[in-house]
Amino acid sequence: MSAHCMLTGARPGFGNRISHSHRRTSRRFDPNIQSKRYWLASEGRQVRLRLSTKGIKTVDVIGVEAAVARIRARGVRV
């Protein structure tokens, strides 16, 4: 699966590894993606979301209903 957050849209960043001799090779900075289940009361079911840790904190603040609405507004199927 691709390493991206369903809520915030965080995706991997790219850069370079720099060795002691200062040779550069490409590397990838992956976001901290966690799979988390939430109870969606309006639909009477649980939803599994792949969120970054910042996305999990956002769900804690705005609530799961608003978070799912934002995810669906981005065109992602939940």
C-alpha positions, -999 to 999 in steps of 0.1 A, spaced: 0 0 0 11 35 -6 22 55 24 -3 83 24 -27 97 50 -64 96 40 -72 128 60 -42 151 57 -29 138 24 6 134 38 28 116 13 65 105 13 91 132 9 123 126 -11 158 136 -5 194 123 -4 214 101 19 248 117 23 276 93 31 308 101 50 326 106 17 297 130 7 283 107 -20 246 112 -25 220 85 -31 183 90 -31 161 82 -1 125 84 10 110 100 41 78 81 48 51 96 70 41 77 102 10 59 89 -11 39 113 -42 19 105 -70 27 130 -106 17 135 -133 42 145 -170 37 152 -191 57 128 -224 61 146 -243 77 117 -238 45 96 -238 20 125 -205 5 115 -168 6 120 -145 22 95 -108 15 91 -87 46 83 -50 48 73 -39 80 90 -7 97 99 -2 105 136 -11 141 129 -43 128 112 -51 108 143 -47 139 165 -70 158 141 -97 132 144 -94 135 182 -101 173 179 -128 175 152 -145 141 157 -147 110 135 -179 122 117 -163 154 105 -131 136 96 -149 111 74 -168 139 57 -135 156 49 -120 123 36 -151 118 14 -149 154 1 -113 146 -11 -129 118 -32 -116 89 -11 -140 59 -6 -145 50 31 
